[in-house]
């Protein structure tokens, strides 16, 4: 009986340790149709970055449906002028 209780406790401890929160997606824009039809690249913070990458490839930029609201990949930081 003690073995079953200990084994159950270990299983729950390991299950709890493996649960982590979802990572934020800071990239606001996706280039759709890159390289081949149906593919996408969602690693652009600004629309201008996306448009520059899509330029001349036949791709187009769309908002990222998984964008979480963070403005930069490394977290929030101030721009220096």
Order of alpha helices (4+ residues) and beta strands (2+ residues): alpha-beta-beta-alpha-beta
